[in-house]
Every structure is written in structure tokens, then in C-alpha cells.
Amino acid sequence: MTRTVRARALVLGIAAALTLAACGGGSDTASSPTAGGKGLEKTTIKVGALPIPDPAALYIANAKGFFKAEGLTVEPVLIQGGALALPHIKSGQLDISHTNYVSTFLAASKGEKIKVVGDVYQAAPNTFNLMVPKDSPLNSVADLKGKTVLVNTLKNIGTLTVEATLKVAGLTKDDVKFVEKPFPDMANALSTGQGDAAWMTEPFITATQSQSGFRKLADTMSGQTADLPIAAWMATDEWVQKNPKTLAAFQRAIAKAQQLVANDRKEVEAVLDDYTKIDAKTASVITLGTFPTSLNATRLQRVADLMLEYKYIESPLDVKTILVGASG
């Protein structure tokens, strides 16, 4: 079996497994003010999450019974990207969702009534790379002029950070063509000529490198975008106002899990198989970002200011106006 075939098989296997991913059961019986669901407006909620390491705390909170201790039953629902989370929470299909800050701040700037209710993930070196096949003629970002770049969704954290990377090479967004492709489908799309480079995150970076020799063209989280805040938990204003006790219970439980993932990557590795089907060997070598344990307005304002610079938003956005439980 060739390396290319093995790579396709691995990524397709991940994609197929994602459709079957389910949350783990918990047995923690620790007491809390809302144990048993007393006082909660909703005792069962659906929470959207991408099939990547970022939302590991959600699955850990389920597995360790943190939600159960708060009287909550949380049902994770896999989504393709943060931009797609908004219509799902507006329609009520999801109560809360994993999202990226760019999509969220863009929606808020257009008048969408949404709130950020928790921090999820922050970039580190080589956590979001532009990847190309091993035999690609592209050797630098400058070579992307006139080429197609795959991203999981348009107008999101991927396109923004690629634009910042292009700027360093003297290019703009108009010099490339952005095409949407779900993360699990990117490797096959590149191999079949549907794109020239792909903005990937883990586990797909490691999978494509180890199985087919894909190589990094650029780290999109360096320079201007180094340590950039990436992902959050989001809900609508209406949901937050109608379910304050349920939200508080969710925040307490997710905060406990976030503390664990922030301090011990083994906790992340142990739960990845639950919703991404990453094998233990791969989980042990993937590159992880950091998991913030507080919602800090000063740090998050950096994302909105970067969006203004690249004209994702037309006027300054004060992020404090859409954060629930923030500091700074």
C-alpha cells in the first residue's frame, strides 16, 4: 500500500469515525448547589464542538462527571466550523457551541445578539499550519500567488491568519483563492488537485506528515498572530438571559475540566479518542496549543483589533460587550 493510499485511508477513517463519536458517561457524584438539576432552567443541553483537540474539556467534563454533579446532561454535537455554529444556536438546534473568535466577533459586529461564555483554546507554534503535499512545487508563501488555499470555513480564523501570513510575503487575499473544505477532507483534496495548500490543525497536521510526507509551508501562528486566541464557547443573548442557572452550571463544570487540560496534556490525549478517534500513538505526538482558564477581555481584544486591520469588521469592536464572566 503506498503512503498516499495509507494517508487517505487514515484521514477517511478519522472522518468516518467522527460521525459516530459520542460523549463519555460520568460517574462523579460530587454534590453542588444544582445537583440533580434542581433550579436549572434546562437540565439537558446540546453543545456543538469541532472534531479537533480544542474542545477536549467538554468531553472530560462529561467523562469525569463534572456536568452530572451540576445536574446537567450535556450532549456534544459535532460541527464543521465556528461560522456554522451561529445558525444552529439561533435556531435552537444547539444551546451552546464551540466557535472561533473571528466568526463570533464578525457576527457581533453585524448586530447578531450573541455572547462568549467561556474561553477554549489559544494558538502555539505549529498548531495551525499551511500544509502542502511532499511533491508540491510550492516552497514558500510567496509561491501561493494565484493558487488555491483550503480552509475549513470562509471568513474565519483560518482565512484571517492566512492573510496575515500572506502579508509577510508581500501578498494579499486577492492573490489566492480560498475554498471551503472540512478538515478531514483536506488531505484527499490536496492529493487530488482540488487545492494547492491547506490550512490544517491537529490531528491532521501530524497524520498527513507521518503517513504521506506532507510538509509545512508556513506556521500561520507566528509574528503578528503568535499566541492568538482561537476558540470560545458561544450562546445567544436570549439563551443566556433565559437560562442563567444552566449557564452558570455549565461554566463551573467546564472550568474544572479546563483546569485539567491546561495543566496536563495526558488528560487531553486520554479523551481524544472519544470524539476524534485519534489513536494513542498519534495523540501522544500531536502539537497542542494552550487552554486558557479565564476569559480575559484585554487578550481577546487583540483578535478584534486584528480583524479591523484586515477589514473583517468596518469599525472598532469592544469585545467586553459580548463577554459573560470576563476579567481584564
C-alpha positions as CSV (number, residue, x, y, z in Angstrom):
1,M,0.0,0.0,0.0
2,T,1.5,3.4,-1.0
3,R,2.0,6.2,1.5
4,T,-0.6,8.3,-0.3
5,V,-3.2,5.5,0.0
6,R,-2.4,4.9,3.6
7,A,-2.8,8.7,4.3
8,R,-6.1,8.7,2.6
9,A,-7.2,5.7,4.5
10,L,-6.2,7.2,7.8
11,V,-7.9,10.6,7.2
12,L,-11.0,8.9,5.7
13,G,-11.1,6.7,8.8
14,I,-11.0,9.7,11.0
15,A,-13.8,11.3,9.0
16,A,-16.0,8.2,9.2
17,A,-15.3,7.8,12.9
18,L,-16.4,11.4,13.6
19,T,-19.9,10.6,12.6
20,L,-20.1,8.0,15.3
21,A,-18.4,10.0,18.1
22,A,-20.3,10.2,21.3
23,C,-19.8,11.6,24.7
24,G,-18.5,9.6,27.6
25,G,-20.5,8.7,30.6
26,G,-19.7,10.0,34.0
27,S,-20.0,8.6,37.5
28,D,-18.9,11.5,39.7
29,T,-21.5,12.0,42.4
30,A,-20.0,15.1,44.0
31,S,-22.6,17.5,45.3
32,S,-23.3,21.0,44.1
33,P,-25.9,23.7,44.6
34,T,-27.7,22.4,41.5
35,A,-27.1,18.6,41.9
36,G,-29.9,16.6,40.4
37,G,-30.9,19.6,38.2
38,K,-32.8,21.4,40.9
39,G,-33.1,25.1,40.0
40,L,-31.8,24.7,36.5
41,E,-33.9,26.1,33.6
42,K,-32.7,23.3,31.4
43,T,-31.2,20.0,32.6
44,T,-30.2,18.7,29.1
45,I,-28.3,20.9,26.7
46,K,-26.7,20.3,23.3
47,V,-23.3,21.7,22.8
48,G,-21.5,22.0,19.4
49,A,-17.9,21.0,19.0
50,L,-15.4,20.6,16.2
51,P,-13.6,17.3,15.9
52,I,-10.2,18.8,16.9
53,P,-8.3,19.0,20.3
54,D,-9.6,22.5,21.2
55,P,-12.9,21.4,23.0
56,A,-11.3,18.5,25.0
57,A,-12.6,20.0,28.2
58,L,-16.2,19.3,27.1
59,Y,-15.6,15.6,26.8
60,I,-13.5,15.5,30.0
61,A,-16.3,17.2,31.9
62,N,-18.7,14.5,30.7
63,A,-16.3,11.6,31.4
64,K,-15.4,12.8,34.9
65,G,-19.0,13.6,35.9
66,F,-18.5,17.4,36.3
67,F,-21.7,18.2,34.4
68,K,-23.6,15.4,36.2
69,A,-22.5,16.9,39.5
70,E,-24.1,20.2,38.4
71,G,-27.4,18.4,37.4
72,L,-26.6,18.8,33.7
73,T,-26.8,16.3,30.9
74,V,-24.6,17.6,28.1
75,E,-24.9,16.1,24.6
76,P,-22.0,17.0,22.3
77,V,-22.8,17.6,18.6
78,L,-20.0,17.6,16.0
79,I,-19.9,20.7,13.7
80,Q,-17.7,21.7,10.8
81,G,-16.7,25.2,11.8
82,G,-17.4,28.1,14.1
83,A,-19.1,30.1,11.4
84,L,-21.7,27.3,11.0
85,A,-22.4,27.3,14.8
86,L,-24.3,30.6,14.7
87,P,-27.3,29.4,12.7
88,H,-27.5,26.3,14.9
89,I,-27.6,28.3,18.2
90,K,-30.0,30.8,16.7
91,S,-32.4,28.1,15.6
92,G,-32.2,26.3,18.9
93,Q,-30.6,23.2,17.5
94,L,-27.7,23.9,19.8
95,D,-27.7,25.6,23.2
96,I,-24.0,26.4,23.3
97,S,-21.3,25.9,20.7
98,H,-17.6,25.8,20.2
99,T,-16.7,28.6,17.9
100,N,-13.7,30.7,16.7
101,Y,-13.3,34.3,17.8
102,V,-13.1,35.7,14.3
103,S,-16.5,34.3,13.2
104,T,-18.0,35.3,16.6
105,F,-16.7,38.9,16.5
106,L,-17.7,39.2,12.9
107,A,-21.3,38.2,13.7
108,A,-21.4,40.5,16.7
109,S,-20.2,43.4,14.5
110,K,-23.1,42.8,12.2
111,G,-25.6,43.0,15.1
112,E,-26.1,39.4,15.9
113,K,-27.1,39.1,19.6
114,I,-24.6,36.6,20.9
115,K,-22.3,36.1,23.9
116,V,-19.0,34.5,24.5
117,V,-19.4,32.4,27.7
118,G,-16.0,30.8,28.0
119,D,-12.5,30.6,26.6
120,V,-11.4,27.3,24.9
121,Y,-8.1,27.4,23.1
122,Q,-5.1,29.6,22.2
123,A,-2.5,29.1,19.5
124,A,1.1,27.9,20.0
125,P,3.8,27.4,17.4
126,N,2.9,24.8,14.7
127,T,-0.7,24.3,15.8
128,F,-2.2,25.8,12.7
129,N,0.0,25.3,9.6
130,L,-0.3,25.8,5.9
131,M,0.5,22.3,4.5
132,V,1.4,21.0,1.1
133,P,1.9,17.5,-0.4
134,K,5.5,16.3,-0.3
135,D,5.9,16.7,-4.1
136,S,4.3,20.2,-4.3
137,P,6.3,22.7,-6.3
138,L,5.5,25.3,-3.6
139,N,8.5,26.2,-1.4
140,S,7.5,29.5,0.2
141,V,4.4,31.5,1.0
142,A,5.2,33.8,-2.0
143,D,4.7,30.8,-4.2
144,L,1.0,30.8,-3.3
145,K,0.2,33.7,-5.7
146,G,-2.6,32.5,-8.0
147,K,-3.1,29.3,-6.0
148,T,-6.0,27.7,-4.1
149,V,-5.9,27.5,-0.3
150,L,-8.3,25.2,1.5
151,V,-9.8,26.4,4.8
152,N,-12.5,24.7,6.9
153,T,-14.8,27.7,6.6
154,L,-14.6,31.1,4.9
155,K,-14.2,34.4,6.8
156,N,-12.9,32.7,10.0
157,I,-9.8,32.4,12.0
158,G,-8.2,30.4,9.2
159,T,-8.6,33.0,6.4
160,L,-7.5,35.8,8.8
161,T,-4.3,34.1,9.9
162,V,-3.5,33.1,6.3
163,E,-4.0,36.7,5.2
164,A,-1.5,37.8,7.9
165,T,0.9,35.2,6.7
166,L,0.5,36.3,3.1
167,K,1.2,39.9,4.1
168,V,4.6,39.0,5.3
169,A,5.4,37.5,1.9
170,G,4.1,40.6,0.1
171,L,0.8,39.1,-1.0
172,T,-2.9,39.8,-0.2
173,K,-6.0,37.8,0.0
174,D,-6.7,38.7,-3.6
175,D,-3.6,36.8,-4.7
176,V,-5.1,33.5,-3.7
177,K,-8.4,31.7,-3.9
178,F,-9.9,30.4,-0.6
179,V,-12.1,27.3,-0.9
180,E,-14.0,25.6,2.0
181,K,-13.2,22.0,2.8
182,P,-13.8,20.2,6.1
183,F,-10.6,19.3,8.0
184,P,-11.0,15.5,7.5
185,D,-11.3,16.0,3.7
186,M,-8.4,18.3,3.2
187,A,-5.6,15.7,2.7
188,N,-7.5,13.9,0.0
189,A,-8.5,17.2,-1.7
190,L,-4.8,18.2,-1.9
191,S,-3.8,14.8,-3.2
192,T,-6.4,15.0,-6.0
193,G,-5.6,18.5,-7.1
194,Q,-8.6,20.3,-5.5
195,G,-6.2,22.8,-3.8
196,D,-2.6,23.7,-3.6
197,A,-2.2,24.2,0.1
198,A,-4.4,23.7,3.2
199,W,-4.8,25.4,6.5
200,M,-4.7,22.5,8.9
201,T,-4.7,21.9,12.6
202,E,-4.1,18.8,14.6
203,P,-4.5,15.9,14.4
204,F,-4.5,16.4,10.6
205,I,-1.0,18.0,10.6
206,T,0.6,15.1,12.2
207,A,-1.4,12.5,10.3
208,T,-0.5,13.9,6.9
209,Q,3.1,14.4,7.8
210,S,3.6,10.9,9.2
211,Q,1.6,9.0,6.7
212,S,2.2,10.7,3.4
213,G,5.1,13.1,3.9
214,F,3.1,16.3,3.7
215,R,5.2,19.2,4.7
216,K,4.8,22.6,6.3
217,L,4.8,25.6,4.1
218,A,4.3,28.1,6.9
219,D,3.2,28.4,10.6
220,T,0.2,30.8,10.5
221,M,0.5,31.4,14.2
222,S,3.8,33.4,14.3
223,G,4.8,37.0,14.2
224,Q,1.7,39.1,14.3
225,T,-0.5,36.1,15.1
226,A,1.7,34.4,17.7
227,D,-0.3,33.0,20.7
228,L,-3.5,34.3,19.1
229,P,-6.7,33.4,21.0
230,I,-8.5,30.9,18.8
231,A,-11.8,29.4,20.1
232,A,-14.6,30.1,22.6
233,W,-18.0,28.8,23.9
234,M,-20.8,30.9,22.4
235,A,-24.6,31.2,23.1
236,T,-27.3,33.7,22.1
237,D,-28.2,36.7,24.2
238,E,-31.7,35.3,24.6
239,W,-30.4,31.9,25.7
240,V,-28.1,33.4,28.3
241,Q,-30.9,35.6,29.7
242,K,-33.4,32.7,29.9
243,N,-31.0,30.2,31.3
244,P,-28.7,31.9,33.8
245,K,-28.5,29.0,36.2
246,T,-28.0,26.5,33.5
247,L,-25.2,28.6,32.1
248,A,-23.6,29.0,35.5
249,A,-23.7,25.3,36.0
250,F,-22.1,24.7,32.5
251,Q,-19.4,27.3,33.2
252,R,-18.5,25.8,36.6
253,A,-18.2,22.3,35.2
254,I,-16.3,23.3,32.1
255,A,-13.9,25.4,34.2
256,K,-13.0,22.3,36.3
257,A,-12.2,20.4,33.1
258,Q,-10.3,23.3,31.5
259,Q,-8.0,23.4,34.6
260,L,-7.2,19.8,34.0
261,V,-6.3,20.2,30.3
262,A,-4.4,23.4,31.0
263,N,-2.0,21.5,33.3
264,D,-1.8,18.0,32.0
265,R,-1.7,17.1,28.3
266,K,-2.3,13.5,29.2
267,E,-5.8,14.4,30.1
268,V,-6.3,15.7,26.5
269,E,-4.7,12.6,25.0
270,A,-6.9,10.3,27.0
271,V,-10.1,11.8,25.7
272,L,-9.3,12.5,22.1
273,D,-10.3,9.0,21.0
274,D,-13.8,9.7,22.3
275,Y,-14.7,12.2,19.6
276,T,-11.9,12.2,17.0
277,K,-10.8,8.5,17.1
278,I,-7.1,9.6,17.2
279,D,-5.1,6.6,18.2
280,A,-3.0,6.9,21.4
281,K,0.3,6.9,19.5
282,T,-0.8,9.9,17.3
283,A,-2.3,11.7,20.3
284,S,1.0,11.5,22.2
285,V,2.9,13.4,19.4
286,I,0.4,16.0,18.1
287,T,1.3,19.6,18.8
288,L,-1.2,21.3,21.2
289,G,-1.9,24.9,21.9
290,T,-2.8,26.3,25.3
291,F,-6.1,26.1,27.2
292,P,-6.9,29.4,28.9
293,T,-8.5,29.2,32.3
294,S,-10.1,32.6,32.3
295,L,-12.0,34.8,29.8
296,N,-9.7,37.9,29.6
297,A,-11.0,40.9,27.7
298,T,-7.7,42.5,27.1
299,R,-6.2,39.4,25.5
300,L,-9.3,38.9,23.3
301,Q,-9.4,42.5,22.2
302,R,-6.3,41.7,20.2
303,V,-8.4,39.5,17.8
304,A,-10.9,42.2,17.2
305,D,-8.2,44.8,16.5
306,L,-6.5,42.4,14.0
307,M,-9.9,41.9,12.3
308,L,-10.2,45.7,12.0
309,E,-6.8,45.9,10.4
310,Y,-7.6,43.3,7.8
311,K,-11.1,44.8,7.2
312,Y,-13.1,41.9,8.5
313,I,-15.0,44.5,10.5
314,E,-15.7,48.0,9.5
315,S,-15.4,49.8,12.9
316,P,-13.8,49.0,16.2
317,L,-15.4,46.4,18.4
318,D,-15.2,46.5,22.2
319,V,-15.2,42.8,23.0
320,K,-16.2,43.4,26.6
321,T,-19.7,44.0,25.4
322,I,-20.2,40.4,24.4
323,L,-18.3,38.5,27.1
324,V,-20.1,36.9,30.0
325,G,-17.9,36.4,33.1
326,A,-14.8,38.1,31.7
327,S,-11.9,39.7,33.5
328,G,-9.4,42.3,32.4
